[in-house]
Amino acid sequence: MQNHFELFQLPRRFAIDMQALNSAYHEVQGRVHPDKFVNAIDAEKRVAMQWATRANEAYQILKSPLKRATYLCELQGVDLQVESNTAMPAAFLMQQMAWREALDDARDARQIEALAQIDTDLRAVRAEELAHIEACLDADDYNGAGQAVRKLMFVEKFGEEVGRAFDALTE
């Protein structure tokens, strides 16, 4: 079975051309979309639906940097152990604690500016982690990439929490 990169005829690497991904996705969907099989027999309709579903899933994975990095690690047999491996460098754990405290303080004091600063900090860390992930993947360091992916998962999840705090203060 071909992987997601092969499905869209893209090179198997972290940095991808989003325009090429979008074009390839639309091309594949144009060939397999269930609407094209309205008059087909049931078996052909099922196959078209399976391909359309697979194309949608592959597209969602490849367009997200976090999901794409995770997928590349998994293709190399690296188990990210997201549920069981929560070990992180001490500096990152200290940063998490500082962010949590700052978020609690900003929420309690209803300080949108403080939330904005946390969001800015998170965006910078996200950019750094994405660059680190790309460097690891380019160097075939899938274990290093896996560690960075786990860090990025926290950053993304915490960013969602900051977004909810923004929403709560601006409602």
NUKE-736525 format. One line per 4 residues: number of its first residue (from 1); their letters; for each residue x, y, z of N, C-alpha, C. Coordinates in steps of 0.05 Angstrom, whole numbers, plus 32768, in hexadecimal, padded with zeros to 4 digits. Example, Ala and Ser with C-alpha at 12.3 -4.5 7.8 and 13.67 -1.06 7.14 Angstrom:
1) AS) 8108,7F8E,809C,80F6,7FA6,809C,8108,7FBE,809C | 8101,7FD3,808E,8111,7FEB,808F,8102,8001,809D
//
This chain:
1) MQNH) 8011,7FE8,8000,8000,8000,8000,8012,8019,8000 | 800C,802C,7FEF,801C,8043,7FEE,8018,8056,8006 | 802D,8064,800D,802A,8077,8023,801D,8091,8019 | 8018,80A3,802B,800A,80BC,8024,801A,80CD,8010
5) FELF) 8034,80CD,8013,8045,80DD,8000,8042,80D1,7FE4 | 8044,80B7,7FE2,8041,80AA,7FC8,8026,80AE,7FBC | 8011,80AE,7FCC,7FF6,80B3,7FC3,7FF4,80CD,7FB3 | 8002,80E1,7FBE,8001,80FC,7FB1,801A,8102,7FA0
9) QLPR) 802B,80ED,7F9D,8043,80F0,7F8D,8055,8107,7F96 | 8059,8107,7FB0,806A,811C,7FBD,8082,810E,7FC9 | 8098,811D,7FCB,80B0,8111,7FD8,80AA,810C,7FF5 | 80B6,80F7,7FFF,80B1,80EF,801B,80C5,80FE,802D
13) RFAI) 80BC,8116,8034,80CC,8127,8046,80BA,813A,8055 | 80C5,8146,806A,80B5,8157,807B,80AC,8170,806C | 80BF,817E,8060,80B9,8196,8051,80AB,818F,8037 | 8092,8197,8035,8083,8191,801C,8078,81AB,8011
17) DMQA) 8074,81AB,7FF7,8068,81C1,7FE9,804A,81BF,7FED | 803F,81D1,7FFD,8022,81D0,8003,8011,81D4,7FEA | 801A,81E4,7FD7,800B,81E7,7FBE,800A,81CD,7FAE | 8021,81BF,7FAE,8022,81A5,7FA0,8010,8191,7FAE
21) LNSA) 8010,8191,7FC9,7FFE,8180,7FD8,7FE1,8185,7FD1 | 7FD9,819F,7FD2,7FBE,81A6,7FCC,7FB6,819D,7FB0 | 7FC7,81A2,7F9D,7FC2,819B,7F81,7FBF,817C,7F7E | 7FD1,816E,7F8B,7FD0,8151,7F89,7FB7,8146,7F96
25) YHEV) 7FB0,8151,7FAD,7F98,8149,7FBB,7F7F,814D,7FA9 | 7F7D,8164,7F9D,7F66,8169,7F8C,7F65,8157,7F74 | 7F7D,8151,7F6A,7F7F,813F,7F53,7F75,8123,7F5A | 7F7E,8119,7F71,7F76,80FE,7F7A,7F58,80FE,7F80
29) QGRV) 7F4F,8113,7F8E,7F32,8114,7F95,7F21,8116,7F7B | 7F2C,8124,7F67,7F1D,8126,7F4E,7F1A,810B,7F40 | 7F2D,80F8,7F45,7F2B,80DE,7F39,7F19,80CB,7F49 | 7F18,80CE,7F64,7F0C,80BA,7F74,7EF3,80C4,7F83
33) HPDK) 7EEC,80DD,7F80,7ED5,80E7,7F8F,7EBC,80D6,7F8A | 7EAD,80CF,7F9F,7E95,80BE,7F9C,7E81,80C9,7F88 | 7E7F,80E4,7F85,7E6C,80EF,7F72,7E71,80E6,7F55 | 7E8A,80DE,7F4F,7E90,80D5,7F34,7E87,80B8,7F30
37) FVNA) 7E7E,80AB,7F45,7E77,808F,7F44,7E59,808A,7F4A | 7E49,809E,7F46,7E2D,809D,7F4C,7E20,8085,7F3D | 7E27,8081,7F24,7E1B,806C,7F14,7E2A,8052,7F14 | 7E3F,8051,7F24,7E4F,8038,7F25,7E42,8023,7F36
41) IDAE) 7E4D,800B,7F34,7E43,7FF5,7F45,7E4C,7FF9,7F62 | 7E3F,7FEC,7F74,7E45,7FF0,7F91,7E62,7FEC,7F98 | 7E6F,7FD8,7F8C,7E8B,7FD2,7F93,7E9C,7FEA,7F8A | 7E97,7FF5,7F73,7EA7,800C,7F69,7EA2,8024,7F7B
45) KRVA) 7E89,8028,7F84,7E83,803E,7F96,7E92,803C,7FB0 | 7E93,8023,7FBB,7EA2,801E,7FD4,7EBF,8024,7FD1 | 7ECB,801B,7FBB,7EE8,801F,7FB6,7EED,803D,7FB3 | 7EDC,804C,7FA5,7EDF,8069,7FA1,7EDD,8076,7FBD
49) MQWA) 7ECA,806E,7FCD,7EC7,807A,7FE8,7EE0,8074,7FF9 | 7EEB,805C,7FF7,7F03,8056,8006,7F1B,8067,7FFD | 7F1E,806B,7FE3,7F34,807B,7FD9,7F30,8098,7FE1 | 7F18,80A2,7FDF,7F12,80BE,7FE6,7F18,80C2,8004
53) TRAN) 7F10,80AF,8015,7F16,80B0,8031,7F34,80B0,8037 | 7F41,809E,8029,7F5F,809C,802C,7F6C,80B6,8024 | 7F64,80C1,800D,7F6F,80DA,8004,7F6B,80F1,8018 | 7F53,80F2,8023,7F4D,8106,8038,7F5F,8103,8050
57) EAYQ) 7F61,80EB,8059,7F72,80E5,8071,7F8F,80EC,806B | 7F99,80E4,8054,7FB5,80E9,804D,7FBA,8108,804B | 7FA7,8116,803F,7FA9,8133,803D,7FAA,8140,8058 | 7F98,8138,806A,7F98,8144,8085,7FB2,813F,8093
61) ILKS) 7FBE,8128,8090,7FD7,8122,809D,7FEE,8132,8091 | 7FEF,8133,8077,8006,8141,806A,8004,815F,806C | 7FED,816B,806E,7FEB,8188,8070,7FF2,8192,808C | 7FF1,8182,80A0,7FF7,818A,80BB,8014,8183,80C1
65) PLKR) 8025,8197,80C8,8041,8191,80CE,8044,817C,80E5 | 8034,817F,80F9,8036,816C,8110,802F,8150,8107 | 8018,814D,80F9,8010,8132,80F0,8023,8127,80DB | 802E,8138,80CA,8041,8130,80B5,805A,8125,80C2
69) ATYL) 8065,8133,80D7,807D,812A,80E5,8078,8110,80F3 | 8061,810E,8100,805A,80F5,810D,8058,80DE,80F9 | 804C,80E3,80E2,8049,80CE,80CE,8064,80C6,80C3 | 8076,80D9,80BE,8091,80D2,80B4,80A0,80C1,80C8
73) CELQ) 809D,80C7,80E2,80AA,80B6,80F6,809E,809A,80F6 | 8083,8099,80F4,8076,807F,80F4,807E,806E,80DC | 8081,807C,80C5,808A,806D,80AD,80A5,8060,80B1 | 80B5,806C,80C2,80D0,8061,80C8,80CF,804D,80E0
77) GVDL) 80B7,8047,80E9,80B4,8034,80FF,80B9,803F,811B | 80BA,805A,811D,80BF,8066,8137,80A4,8069,8145 | 80A2,805C,815C,808A,805E,816D,808E,8077,817F | 807E,808B,817B,8081,80A4,818A,8079,80A1,81A7
81) QVES) 806C,808B,81AE,8065,8086,81CA,8058,809F,81D7 | 8046,80AA,81C9,8039,80C3,81D3,802C,80C0,81EE | 8020,80A9,81F2,8012,80A5,820C,8024,809D,8222 | 803A,808E,821C,804A,8083,8231,8064,8092,8236
85) NTAM) 806F,80A0,8221,8088,80AD,8224,8083,80CB,8227 | 8083,80D4,8240,807F,80F1,8245,8099,80FE,824E | 80AF,80F0,824C,80C9,80FB,8254,80D0,8113,8241 | 80D8,8129,824D,80DF,8141,823E,80F8,814C,824B
89) PAAF) 8108,815C,823C,811F,8169,8248,8115,817C,825F | 8126,817E,8273,811F,818E,828B,8118,81AB,8284 | 8127,81B7,8271,8122,81D3,8269,8106,81D6,825D | 80FE,81C2,824E,80E3,81C3,8242,80CE,81C0,8257
93) LMQQ) 80D2,81AF,826A,80BF,81AB,8280,80BD,81C5,8290 | 80D3,81D2,8295,80D2,81EC,82A4,80C3,8201,8293 | 80C7,8201,8279,80B9,8213,8268,809B,820E,8269 | 8093,81F4,8269,8077,81ED,826B,806B,81F8,8285
97) MAWR) 8079,81F5,829B,806F,81FF,82B4,806C,821D,82B4 | 807F,822B,82A8,807E,8248,82A6,8066,8251,8295 | 8062,8243,827E,804B,824A,826D,8031,8245,827C | 802F,822F,828A,8016,8229,8298,8010,823F,82AD
101) EALD) 8025,8246,82BC,8021,825B,82D0,8019,8276,82C3 | 8027,827C,82AD,8020,8295,829F,8004,8295,8294 | 7FFB,827E,828A,7FE0,827B,8280,7FCC,827E,8297 | 7FD1,8271,82AD,7FBE,8274,82C4,7FBD,8291,82CD
105) DARD) 7FD4,829E,82CF,7FD4,82BA,82D8,7FC5,82CC,82C4 | 7FCA,82C8,82AA,7FBC,82D8,8296,7F9E,82D4,8296 | 7F96,82BB,829A,7F79,82B5,829B,7F6D,82C2,82B4 | 7F7A,82BF,82CB,7F6F,82C9,82E4,7F6D,82E8,82E3
109) ARQI) 7F81,82F5,82D7,7F82,8312,82D5,7F74,831D,82BC | 7F6A,830A,82AB,7F5D,8312,8292,7F6F,8324,8281 | 7F87,831C,827E,7F9B,832C,826F,7F9F,8321,8253 | 7F92,832E,8240,7F94,8325,8224,7FB1,8328,821A
113) EALA) 7FBE,833E,8222,7FDA,8343,821A,7FEC,832C,8223 | 7FE8,8323,823B,7FF9,830D,8245,7FF4,82F3,8235 | 7FDA,82EE,822F,7FD4,82D7,821E,7FE1,82DA,8202 | 7FE0,82F2,81F8,7FED,82F6,81DD,800B,82F1,81DE
117) QIDT) 8018,82F8,81F5,8034,82F2,81F7,803A,82D4,81F9 | 8029,82C6,8208,802C,82A9,8209,8029,829D,81ED | 8015,82A6,81DF,8010,829D,81C4,8028,82A2,81B2 | 8033,82BA,81B4,804B,82C1,81A4,8062,82AE,81AB
121) DLRA) 8066,82A9,81C5,807C,8297,81CD,8077,827B,81C3 | 805F,8272,81C4,8058,8257,81BA,805D,8255,819C | 8056,826A,818D,805B,826A,8170,8079,8268,816A | 8089,8276,8179,80A6,8275,8175,80B1,8259,817B
125) VRAE) 80A8,824D,8191,80B1,8232,8198,80A7,821E,8183 | 808E,8222,8179,8084,8210,8164,8095,8211,814C | 809D,8229,8143,80AE,822C,812C,80C9,821F,8130 | 80D4,8222,8148,80EE,8215,814E,80EB,81F7,814D
129) ELAH) 80D6,81EC,8159,80D2,81CF,815A,80CE,81C4,813D | 80BF,81D3,812D,80BB,81CA,8111,80D5,81C9,8102 | 80E6,81DD,8106,8100,81DE,80F9,8112,81C7,8103 | 8110,81C2,811D,8120,81AC,8129,8116,8191,811E
133) IEAC) 80FC,818E,811C,80F0,8175,8112,80FA,8171,80F5 | 80F8,8186,80E5,8101,8184,80C9,811F,817C,80C8 | 812F,8188,80D8,814C,8182,80D8,8151,8165,80E0 | 8142,815B,80F4,8145,813F,80FD,813C,812C,80E7
137) LDAD) 8125,8132,80DB,811B,8120,80C6,812E,8120,80AD | 8138,8138,80A6,814B,8139,8090,8164,812A,8095 | 816C,8128,80AE,8184,8119,80B6,817E,80FC,80BD | 8165,80F3,80B8,815D,80D8,80BF,815F,80D2,80DC
141) DYNG) 815D,80E6,80ED,815D,80E3,810A,813F,80E2,8113 | 8133,80CA,8110,8116,80C8,8115,8111,80C7,8133 | 8124,80BE,8143,811F,80BE,8160,8120,80DB,816A | 8133,80EB,8160,8134,8108,8167,811B,8116,815E
145) AGQA) 8112,810F,8146,80F9,811B,813B,80E2,8114,814D | 80E1,80FB,8156,80CB,80F2,8167,80CA,8101,8181 | 80E2,8106,818D,80E3,8116,81A6,80D8,8132,81A0 | 80E0,813E,818A,80D7,8159,8183,80B9,8159,817D
149) VRKL) 80AF,8144,8171,8092,8142,816B,8083,8142,8185 | 808C,8133,8199,807E,8132,81B3,807E,814E,81C0 | 8094,815D,81BD,8095,8178,81C8,8081,818A,81B8 | 8080,8187,819E,806E,8197,818E,8051,8190,8194
153) MFVE) 804B,8177,819B,8030,8170,81A3,8027,8180,81BB | 8039,8182,81CF,8033,8192,81E6,802E,81AF,81DF | 8040,81BA,81CE,803E,81D6,81C6,8023,81DB,81B8 | 801C,81C9,81A6,8002,81CC,8198,7FEA,81CB,81AB
157) KFGE) 7FEB,81B7,81BD,7FD5,81B4,81D0,7FD3,81CC,81E2 | 7FEA,81D5,81EC,7FEA,81ED,81FD,7FE0,8205,81EE | 7FE8,8207,81D5,7FDF,821D,81C4,7FC0,821E,81C1 | 7FB4,8206,81BF,7F97,8204,81BF,7F8B,820E,81D9
161) EVGR) 7F98,8208,81EF,7F8F,8211,8209,7F90,8230,820B | 7FA6,823B,8200,7FA9,8258,8200,7F93,8264,81EE | 7F8D,8258,81D8,7F77,8261,81C6,7F5C,8261,81D4 | 7F57,824C,81E4,7F3E,824B,81F3,7F3D,8262,8208
165) AFDA) 7F54,8267,8214,7F55,827D,8228,7F50,8298,821A | 7F5B,829C,8202,7F54,82B4,81F3,7F36,82B6,81EE | 7F2B,82A0,81E5,7F0E,82A0,81DF,7EFD,82A7,81F8 | 7F05,829C,820F,7EF6,82A1,8227,7EF8,82BE,8230
169) LTE) 7F0F,82CB,822B,7F12,82E7,8233,7F05,82FA,821F | 7F01,82F2,8207,7EF6,8304,81F2,7ED8,82FF,81ED | 7ECC,82ED,81FB,7EAF,82E8,81F7,7E9F,82FC,8206
//
